[in-house]
Amino acid sequence: MSSKLLRGTFILTLGTIISKVLGLFYVIPFYAIVKAEGTALYSYSYIPYTIFISIATAGVPLAVSKFIAKYNAMEEYAVGRRLFKSGLVVMLASGTLGFLVMYLAAPILAEMSINSDKKLDVNVEDVTTVIRAVSFALIVVPFMSLIRGFFQGHQSMGPSAVSQVVEQIVRIAFVLGGAFVVYKVMDGSLVTAVSIATFAAFIGALGSLAVLGWYWYKRKPHLDELLDKDKGTVHISIREMYKEILLYAAPFVFVGIANPLYQFIDQITFSRAMASIGLAGQATSAFSVLNFESHKLVIIPVSLATAFSLTLVPSITKAFVEKDKKSLNRQMDQTFQVLMYLTVPAVVGMTILAEPLFTVFYEQKELGTEVLMAYAPVAILFAVFSVTAAILQGINEQRFTILSLLTGLLVKLSLNIPLIKMLETNGAVLATALGYAASVMINLFVIKKFTKYSFRFTARRILLICIFSALMAAGTLAVYAGSVQFLSPAAKLSSLIIIIICAVMGASIYFYLGFRSKLVYRLFGERAERIKQKLRLPM
């Protein structure tokens, strides 16, 4: 069973990575079609949608997979099947309710997002249209997510992984194909093109649902065989089922919607703050740079680093439950160090290569370069918040995650408008950084209080990581300065060449230092040795 679980986890992780990679690179052709005004419109709808979908699903699919796995281990298969049947009804109802609320509230959300008193590139009616277009996905996604959770509860990760990738492929094909045909071929309006792009979330979910339906048809005989083996000794009411699930799921909801909530604060305050300092005409373009273009890039190192770090959290939970303080400290050390070892150099590299990166993904834009340079370091706070929140879940102190998130949001909401007035777009970035910093400080304080964990050793290691990153930055800057003498960061192909050259140099310096100092071995153990052998490194 252990090898099966390991294989399943690998399949699911691979599916998630492929889905994220596809979700990143589609922005290149999409931006080429609709430009900044189009991506701003897209963001105005997608940020509320992300919040609505998190609330509609309420973290239930993940909780359902845990619940079903728990009772399957007890050979009480009928309990999981009862939950699945009732869950489908609940998810369909919550999704439909979410759709109705979002569809009907679209004018209000649009009015909150756009300062209708000022002349902007987009108006309230435009934003209302795109919000309503994306709201249809709420009908299908919660229902579809629960089916994924059911398969995962049976240790069957293939359906989730394949459906995830298919959903992304179908969605992206519809986004790009629909936007291109409407805007470039049929000469339709930008609003219609972006509406088609946001409606693609519904089409992608249908594609995923079709895949899951096929898996259900193929595997139902086996699932029915399990029901025949049911012990039938556990009798649990529907109410008790959902009480257990909701208690488990609630903290995941708050962590999942943290970033969209920060973005939503920008959405409802940014254009008004910019208009108040006489920059209404630049508000739409600047909002696109902030909440779509830069954010898509900044989130890359966060996703990769937290994926590695969160694999260590179950070990933290085990050590905490068993009151094994030595093991707990060792696992915590490794989690924080792995996170920082992967995130810090990525952030440094992104800051140095901000201009060519922005050019490759979008176009050469001074504001884009400036905002990406300011935003990139905030990725460290994003990653630390996600991991510390997961640790709080592991030590059963998840209630403090809600407190820290609400504190951070209050800081963001209080400072956003004043800082935008002072620093324009970078003011919103600074307010986000301060909000996340407040949340992270609370999480770290709670972790220290309840686990008696000492940060001294980790702090020394992080200092070493920062020194390695500084040396990497020096080498990368030197190569970058030489590259721009021959290649222009204003052209896409030249920018791509610059990024490849500088990334290879930076990574070589950083990992050379990591291998020479033996830090890589201490963090990654046997995996580091295997990488060294594959690359035939002499260190």
C-alpha positions as CSV (number, residue, x, y, z in Angstrom):
1,M,0.0,0.0,0.0
2,S,2.9,2.3,0.8
3,S,4.3,2.1,-2.8
4,K,0.8,2.5,-4.2
5,L,0.3,5.6,-2.1
6,L,3.7,7.0,-3.2
7,R,3.0,6.3,-6.8
8,G,-0.4,8.0,-6.5
9,T,1.1,11.1,-4.8
10,F,3.7,11.3,-7.6
11,I,0.9,11.1,-10.3
12,L,-1.2,13.8,-8.6
13,T,1.9,16.0,-8.1
14,L,2.9,15.6,-11.7
15,G,-0.7,16.4,-12.9
16,T,-0.6,19.6,-10.7
17,I,2.8,20.7,-12.0
18,I,1.7,20.2,-15.7
19,S,-1.5,22.1,-15.0
20,K,0.4,25.0,-13.4
21,V,2.9,25.2,-16.2
22,L,0.1,25.3,-18.8
23,G,-1.6,27.9,-16.7
24,L,1.5,30.0,-16.7
25,F,2.6,29.9,-20.3
26,Y,-0.8,30.5,-21.9
27,V,-0.6,34.1,-20.7
28,I,2.0,34.8,-23.4
29,P,-0.4,34.3,-26.4
30,F,-3.4,35.6,-24.4
31,Y,-1.6,38.9,-23.7
32,A,-0.6,39.2,-27.3
33,I,-4.3,39.0,-28.3
34,V,-6.0,41.2,-25.7
35,K,-3.1,43.4,-24.3
36,A,-3.2,45.1,-20.9
37,E,-6.8,46.3,-21.1
38,G,-8.0,42.8,-21.8
39,T,-5.9,41.2,-19.0
40,A,-7.2,43.9,-16.6
41,L,-10.8,43.0,-17.5
42,Y,-9.9,39.3,-17.0
43,S,-8.5,40.0,-13.5
44,Y,-11.6,42.0,-12.5
45,S,-13.7,38.8,-13.0
46,Y,-11.2,36.1,-12.0
47,I,-10.3,37.4,-8.6
48,P,-14.0,37.4,-7.3
49,Y,-14.5,34.0,-9.0
50,T,-11.5,32.5,-7.1
51,I,-13.0,33.7,-3.8
52,F,-16.5,32.4,-4.7
53,I,-15.2,29.0,-5.9
54,S,-13.2,28.6,-2.6
55,I,-16.3,29.4,-0.6
56,A,-18.6,27.2,-2.7
57,T,-16.4,24.2,-2.4
58,A,-15.5,25.2,1.2
59,G,-12.4,22.9,1.2
60,V,-14.8,20.0,1.2
61,P,-13.2,17.9,-1.6
62,L,-9.9,17.6,0.2
63,A,-11.7,16.8,3.5
64,V,-13.9,14.2,1.7
65,S,-10.8,12.4,0.4
66,K,-9.4,12.2,4.0
67,F,-12.8,11.2,5.4
68,I,-13.3,8.4,2.8
69,A,-9.7,7.1,3.2
70,K,-10.2,7.0,7.0
71,Y,-13.4,4.8,6.8
72,N,-12.1,2.7,3.9
73,A,-9.1,1.8,6.2
74,M,-11.7,0.5,8.7
75,E,-13.4,-1.4,5.8
76,E,-16.6,0.8,6.3
77,Y,-17.0,1.5,2.6
78,A,-20.7,2.3,2.8
79,V,-20.0,5.3,5.0
80,G,-17.9,6.9,2.3
81,R,-20.4,6.1,-0.4
82,R,-23.2,7.7,1.6
83,L,-21.1,10.8,2.0
84,F,-20.3,10.9,-1.7
85,K,-24.0,10.7,-2.7
86,S,-25.1,13.4,-0.3
87,G,-22.0,15.4,-1.1
88,L,-22.9,15.6,-4.8
89,V,-26.2,17.1,-4.0
90,V,-24.7,19.5,-1.5
91,M,-21.9,20.6,-4.0
92,L,-24.4,21.0,-6.8
93,A,-26.6,23.1,-4.5
94,S,-23.7,25.3,-3.2
95,G,-22.3,25.7,-6.7
96,T,-25.7,26.8,-8.1
97,L,-26.2,29.2,-5.2
98,G,-22.7,30.6,-5.7
99,F,-23.5,31.1,-9.4
100,L,-26.7,32.9,-8.6
101,V,-25.1,35.1,-6.0
102,M,-22.1,36.0,-8.2
103,Y,-24.3,36.5,-11.3
104,L,-26.8,38.8,-9.5
105,A,-24.0,40.6,-7.6
106,A,-21.9,41.3,-10.7
107,P,-23.1,44.9,-11.0
108,I,-22.2,45.6,-7.4
109,L,-18.8,43.9,-7.7
110,A,-18.1,45.9,-10.9
111,E,-19.2,49.2,-9.2
112,M,-16.8,48.4,-6.3
113,S,-14.0,47.7,-8.7
114,I,-14.4,50.7,-11.0
115,N,-14.5,54.4,-10.2
116,S,-17.5,55.2,-12.4
117,D,-17.1,59.0,-11.8
118,K,-13.8,59.0,-13.6
119,K,-12.9,58.3,-17.3
120,L,-11.3,54.9,-17.3
121,D,-10.4,52.5,-20.1
122,V,-13.1,50.1,-19.0
123,N,-16.5,50.8,-17.4
124,V,-18.9,49.1,-15.0
125,E,-21.0,47.5,-17.7
126,D,-17.8,45.8,-19.2
127,V,-16.7,44.4,-15.8
128,T,-20.3,43.2,-15.1
129,T,-20.3,41.3,-18.4
130,V,-17.1,39.4,-17.8
131,I,-17.9,38.6,-14.1
132,R,-21.2,37.1,-15.3
133,A,-19.4,35.1,-18.0
134,V,-17.1,33.4,-15.5
135,S,-19.8,32.8,-12.9
136,F,-21.3,29.9,-14.9
137,A,-18.2,27.8,-13.9
138,L,-19.5,27.8,-10.3
139,I,-22.3,25.4,-11.2
140,V,-19.9,22.6,-12.3
141,V,-16.6,23.1,-10.5
142,P,-17.7,22.2,-6.9
143,F,-19.6,19.1,-8.2
144,M,-16.5,18.1,-10.2
145,S,-14.1,18.7,-7.3
146,L,-16.0,16.4,-5.0
147,I,-15.7,13.5,-7.5
148,R,-11.9,14.1,-7.5
149,G,-12.0,13.9,-3.7
150,F,-13.9,10.6,-3.9
151,F,-11.3,9.0,-6.1
152,Q,-8.4,10.3,-4.0
153,G,-10.1,8.9,-0.9
154,H,-9.8,5.5,-2.6
155,Q,-6.1,6.1,-3.2
156,S,-6.8,6.5,-6.9
157,M,-5.0,9.7,-8.0
158,G,-5.0,9.1,-11.8
159,P,-8.6,10.5,-12.3
160,S,-7.7,13.7,-10.5
161,A,-4.4,14.2,-12.3
162,V,-5.7,13.4,-15.8
163,S,-8.9,15.5,-15.3
164,Q,-6.9,18.4,-14.0
165,V,-4.6,18.4,-17.1
166,V,-7.6,18.0,-19.4
167,E,-9.5,20.8,-17.7
168,Q,-6.5,23.1,-18.2
169,I,-5.9,22.1,-21.8
170,V,-9.6,22.5,-22.7
171,R,-9.9,25.8,-20.9
172,I,-6.7,27.3,-22.5
173,A,-7.7,26.1,-25.9
174,F,-11.1,27.8,-25.5
175,V,-9.5,31.0,-24.0
176,L,-7.0,31.4,-26.8
177,G,-9.2,30.2,-29.7
178,G,-12.3,32.1,-28.5
179,A,-10.5,35.3,-27.8
180,F,-8.6,35.2,-31.1
181,V,-11.6,34.4,-33.3
182,V,-13.8,37.0,-31.7
183,Y,-11.3,39.8,-31.5
184,K,-9.0,39.2,-34.4
185,V,-11.0,37.3,-37.0
186,M,-14.6,38.5,-36.4
187,D,-13.4,42.0,-35.3
188,G,-15.6,41.8,-32.2
189,S,-15.3,43.9,-29.1
190,L,-12.6,43.4,-26.4
191,V,-15.4,42.8,-23.8
192,T,-16.8,39.9,-25.8
193,A,-13.4,38.4,-26.4
194,V,-12.5,38.5,-22.6
195,S,-16.0,37.2,-21.7
196,I,-15.4,34.2,-24.0
197,A,-12.0,33.8,-22.2
198,T,-13.6,33.8,-18.8
199,F,-16.4,31.6,-19.8
200,A,-13.7,29.0,-20.7
201,A,-13.6,28.1,-17.0
202,F,-17.0,26.5,-17.4
203,I,-16.0,24.7,-20.6
204,G,-12.8,23.4,-19.0
205,A,-14.8,22.1,-16.0
206,L,-17.1,20.2,-18.4
207,G,-14.1,18.6,-20.0
208,S,-12.8,17.6,-16.6
209,L,-16.2,16.2,-15.6
210,A,-16.4,14.1,-18.8
211,V,-13.0,12.5,-17.9
212,L,-14.2,11.8,-14.3
213,G,-17.4,10.3,-15.7
214,W,-15.4,8.0,-17.9
215,Y,-13.3,6.9,-14.9
216,W,-16.4,6.4,-12.8
217,Y,-17.9,4.1,-15.5
218,K,-14.7,2.1,-15.7
219,R,-14.2,1.7,-12.0
220,K,-17.7,1.4,-10.7
221,P,-17.7,-2.5,-10.7
222,H,-14.6,-2.4,-8.5
223,L,-16.1,0.2,-6.2
224,D,-19.3,-1.9,-5.9
225,E,-17.2,-4.9,-4.9
226,L,-15.8,-2.9,-2.0
227,L,-19.4,-2.2,-0.9
228,D,-20.0,-6.0,-0.7
229,K,-17.0,-6.3,1.7
230,D,-18.4,-3.5,4.0
231,K,-18.4,-4.4,7.7
232,G,-21.4,-2.3,8.5
233,T,-20.4,-1.7,12.1
234,V,-20.2,2.1,12.0
235,H,-23.3,4.2,11.9
236,I,-22.8,7.9,11.5
237,S,-25.4,10.5,10.7
238,I,-25.1,12.9,7.7
239,R,-24.9,15.8,10.2
240,E,-22.0,14.2,12.1
241,M,-20.2,13.5,8.8
242,Y,-20.4,17.2,7.7
243,K,-19.5,18.5,11.1
244,E,-16.3,16.5,11.0
245,I,-15.6,17.6,7.4
246,L,-16.2,21.3,7.9
247,L,-14.0,21.4,11.0
248,Y,-11.2,19.9,9.0
249,A,-11.8,22.0,5.9
250,A,-12.3,25.5,7.3
251,P,-8.6,26.4,7.8
252,F,-7.8,25.3,4.2
253,V,-10.5,27.7,2.9
254,F,-8.8,30.7,4.6
255,V,-5.4,29.8,3.4
256,G,-6.7,29.1,-0.1
257,I,-8.4,32.5,-0.4
258,A,-5.7,34.6,1.3
259,N,-4.0,35.7,-2.0
260,P,-7.3,36.4,-3.9
261,L,-8.5,38.4,-0.9
262,Y,-5.4,40.6,-1.1
263,Q,-5.9,41.0,-4.8
264,F,-9.6,41.8,-4.2
265,I,-8.6,44.7,-1.9
266,D,-6.5,46.0,-4.7
267,Q,-9.4,45.6,-7.1
268,I,-11.8,47.7,-5.0
269,T,-9.3,50.4,-4.0
270,F,-6.7,50.7,-6.8
271,S,-8.6,52.7,-9.5
272,R,-10.1,55.1,-7.0
273,A,-6.7,55.7,-5.3
274,M,-5.0,56.3,-8.7
275,A,-7.9,58.6,-9.8
276,S,-7.5,60.7,-6.6
277,I,-3.9,61.5,-7.6
278,G,-4.8,62.3,-11.2
279,L,-3.8,59.0,-12.8
280,A,-7.3,57.7,-13.7
281,G,-6.1,57.2,-17.4
282,Q,-3.3,54.9,-16.3
283,A,-5.4,52.9,-13.7
284,T,-6.5,50.0,-15.9
285,S,-3.1,49.4,-17.4
286,A,-1.4,49.6,-14.0
287,F,-3.9,47.3,-12.4
288,S,-3.2,44.7,-15.1
289,V,0.5,45.0,-14.4
290,L,-0.1,44.6,-10.7
291,N,-2.8,41.9,-10.4
292,F,-2.3,39.8,-13.6
293,E,1.0,40.3,-15.3
294,S,3.4,40.6,-12.4
295,H,1.4,38.3,-10.1
296,K,1.5,35.4,-12.6
297,L,5.3,35.6,-12.6
298,V,5.8,36.1,-8.8
299,I,3.6,33.1,-8.0
300,I,6.0,30.7,-9.9
301,P,8.7,30.3,-7.2
302,V,6.0,30.2,-4.5
303,S,4.3,27.2,-6.1
304,L,7.5,25.2,-6.6
305,A,9.0,25.9,-3.2
306,T,5.9,25.3,-1.2
307,A,5.3,22.0,-3.1
308,F,8.7,20.7,-1.9
309,S,8.3,22.1,1.7
310,L,4.7,20.9,2.3
311,T,5.8,17.3,1.7
312,L,7.6,17.5,5.1
313,V,4.5,18.7,7.0
314,P,3.0,15.2,7.7
315,S,6.3,14.3,9.4
316,I,5.9,17.5,11.6
317,T,2.4,16.4,12.5
318,K,3.6,12.9,13.5
319,A,6.5,14.2,15.6
320,F,4.1,16.7,17.4
321,V,1.5,14.0,18.2
322,E,4.1,11.6,19.5
323,K,5.7,14.5,21.5
324,D,9.1,13.7,19.9
325,K,10.7,17.2,20.4
326,K,14.0,16.2,18.7
327,S,12.3,14.9,15.6
328,L,9.9,17.9,15.6
329,N,12.8,20.4,15.7
330,R,14.7,18.6,12.9
331,Q,11.6,18.4,10.6
332,M,10.8,22.1,11.2
333,D,14.4,23.1,10.5
334,Q,14.4,21.1,7.3
335,T,11.0,22.6,6.2
336,F,12.0,26.2,6.6
337,Q,15.5,25.7,5.2
338,V,14.2,23.9,2.0
339,L,11.6,26.6,1.6
340,M,14.2,29.4,1.8
341,Y,16.9,27.5,-0.2
342,L,14.5,27.3,-3.2
343,T,12.7,30.6,-2.9
344,V,15.4,33.1,-2.1
345,P,17.6,32.5,-5.2
346,A,14.5,32.4,-7.4
347,V,13.4,35.7,-6.1
348,V,16.8,37.2,-6.5
349,G,17.0,35.9,-10.1
350,M,13.6,37.3,-10.9
351,T,14.4,40.7,-9.5
352,I,17.6,40.9,-11.6
353,L,16.0,39.6,-14.8
354,A,12.7,41.5,-14.3
355,E,13.0,43.4,-17.6
356,P,13.7,40.5,-20.0
357,L,11.2,38.3,-18.1
358,F,8.4,40.8,-18.5
359,T,9.4,41.3,-22.1
360,V,9.3,37.5,-22.9
361,F,5.9,37.0,-21.2
362,Y,4.2,40.3,-22.2
363,E,6.1,43.2,-23.8
364,Q,8.8,45.7,-22.9
365,K,7.2,48.0,-20.4
366,E,8.9,50.3,-17.9
367,L,6.1,50.0,-15.3
368,G,6.0,46.2,-15.7
369,T,9.8,46.0,-14.9
370,E,9.5,48.4,-12.0
371,V,6.6,46.6,-10.4
372,L,8.0,43.1,-11.0
373,M,11.3,44.1,-9.3
374,A,9.3,45.4,-6.3
375,Y,6.9,42.4,-6.2
376,A,9.3,39.5,-6.6
377,P,10.7,39.7,-3.0
378,V,7.1,39.4,-1.7
379,A,7.1,35.9,-3.0
380,I,9.1,34.9,0.0
381,L,6.3,36.1,2.3
382,F,3.7,34.3,0.2
383,A,5.6,31.0,0.6
384,V,6.4,31.4,4.3
385,F,2.7,32.2,5.0
386,S,1.5,29.0,3.2
387,V,4.0,26.8,5.0
388,T,3.5,28.2,8.5
389,A,-0.3,28.0,8.0
390,A,0.2,24.3,7.1
391,I,2.4,23.7,10.2
392,L,-0.3,25.3,12.4
393,Q,-2.7,22.8,10.8
394,G,-0.3,20.1,11.6
395,I,0.0,21.0,15.3
396,N,-3.8,21.5,15.6
397,E,-3.6,25.3,16.1
398,Q,-5.3,26.2,12.8
399,R,-7.5,28.8,14.6
400,F,-4.6,31.1,14.6
401,T,-4.3,30.9,10.8
402,I,-7.7,32.7,10.7
403,L,-6.5,35.3,13.2
404,S,-3.2,36.0,11.3
405,L,-5.0,36.2,7.9
406,L,-7.6,38.7,9.2
407,T,-4.8,40.8,10.8
408,G,-2.8,40.8,7.5
409,L,-5.9,41.8,5.5
410,L,-6.7,44.6,8.0
411,V,-3.1,45.9,7.5
412,K,-3.5,45.7,3.7
413,L,-6.9,47.4,3.7
414,S,-5.7,50.2,6.1
415,L,-2.5,51.0,4.2
416,N,-3.4,50.3,0.6
417,I,-4.9,53.7,-0.4
418,P,-2.4,55.9,1.5
419,L,0.5,53.9,0.0
420,I,-0.9,54.0,-3.5
421,K,-1.3,57.8,-3.2
422,M,2.4,58.0,-2.1
423,L,4.0,55.4,-4.3
424,E,1.4,54.7,-7.0
425,T,1.4,51.0,-8.1
426,N,4.3,50.0,-5.9
427,G,2.3,51.3,-2.9
428,A,-0.1,48.4,-3.4
429,V,2.8,46.0,-3.5
430,L,4.2,47.4,-0.3
431,A,0.8,47.2,1.4
432,T,0.6,43.5,0.4
433,A,4.1,42.9,1.8
434,L,3.3,44.5,5.1
435,G,0.0,42.6,5.4
436,Y,1.7,39.2,4.8
437,A,4.6,40.2,7.1
438,A,2.1,40.7,9.9
439,S,0.4,37.3,9.2
440,V,3.8,35.5,9.1
441,M,5.0,37.1,12.4
442,I,1.8,35.9,14.1
443,N,2.2,32.4,12.7
444,L,5.8,32.1,13.7
445,F,5.0,33.4,17.2
446,V,2.3,30.8,17.6
447,I,4.5,28.0,16.3
448,K,7.3,29.0,18.8
449,K,4.8,29.2,21.7
450,F,3.1,25.8,21.1
451,T,6.2,23.7,19.9
452,K,9.0,25.5,21.9
453,Y,10.8,25.6,18.6
454,S,14.0,27.6,18.4
455,F,14.7,29.6,15.2
456,R,18.4,30.2,15.9
457,F,19.8,27.3,13.9
458,T,17.4,27.9,11.0
459,A,18.3,31.7,11.1
460,R,22.0,30.9,10.7
461,R,21.3,28.6,7.8
462,I,19.1,31.2,6.2
463,L,21.9,33.7,6.6
464,L,24.2,31.2,4.7
465,I,21.5,30.9,2.0
466,C,21.4,34.7,1.7
467,I,25.2,34.8,1.3
468,F,25.1,32.2,-1.4
469,S,22.3,34.1,-3.1
470,A,24.3,37.4,-2.9
471,L,27.3,35.7,-4.5
472,M,24.9,34.2,-7.2
473,A,23.5,37.7,-7.7
474,A,26.9,39.2,-8.2
475,G,27.8,36.6,-10.9
476,T,24.4,36.9,-12.6
477,L,24.6,40.7,-12.6
478,A,28.0,40.6,-14.2
479,V,26.7,38.2,-16.9
480,Y,23.6,40.3,-17.4
481,A,25.6,43.5,-17.8
482,G,27.7,41.8,-20.4
483,S,24.7,40.3,-22.2
484,V,22.8,43.6,-22.7
485,Q,25.8,45.0,-24.5
486,F,25.0,42.6,-27.4
487,L,21.3,41.7,-26.8
488,S,18.3,44.0,-26.2
489,P,16.0,43.2,-23.3
490,A,13.3,45.1,-25.3
491,A,13.0,42.2,-27.8
492,K,11.4,38.9,-27.0
493,L,14.0,36.5,-28.6
494,S,17.0,38.5,-27.2
495,S,15.3,38.6,-23.8
496,L,14.8,34.8,-23.8
497,I,18.5,34.3,-24.7
498,I,19.5,36.7,-21.9
499,I,17.3,34.8,-19.4
500,I,18.8,31.4,-20.4
501,I,22.4,32.6,-20.2
502,C,21.9,34.4,-16.9
503,A,19.8,31.6,-15.3
504,V,22.4,28.9,-16.2
505,M,25.2,31.1,-14.7
506,G,23.2,31.9,-11.6
507,A,22.1,28.3,-11.0
508,S,25.6,27.0,-11.5
509,I,27.1,29.4,-9.0
510,Y,24.3,28.8,-6.4
511,F,24.2,25.0,-6.6
512,Y,28.0,24.8,-6.8
513,L,28.2,26.6,-3.4
514,G,25.4,24.4,-2.1
515,F,27.2,21.2,-3.0
516,R,30.7,22.4,-1.9
517,S,29.3,23.5,1.5
518,K,27.4,20.2,1.8
519,L,24.2,22.2,2.5
520,V,22.3,20.5,-0.3
521,Y,23.0,17.1,1.2
522,R,21.8,18.2,4.6
523,L,18.5,19.5,3.1
524,F,17.7,16.9,0.4
525,G,19.7,13.9,1.5
526,E,19.7,11.0,-1.0
527,R,17.9,13.1,-3.6
528,A,20.9,15.4,-3.8
529,E,23.3,12.5,-4.3
530,R,21.1,11.1,-7.1
531,I,21.1,14.6,-8.8
532,K,24.8,14.8,-8.4
533,Q,25.4,11.4,-10.1
534,K,23.0,12.2,-12.9
535,L,24.7,15.5,-13.7
536,R,28.1,13.9,-13.1
537,L,29.2,16.7,-10.9
538,P,32.7,16.5,-9.5
539,M,31.9,18.0,-6.1
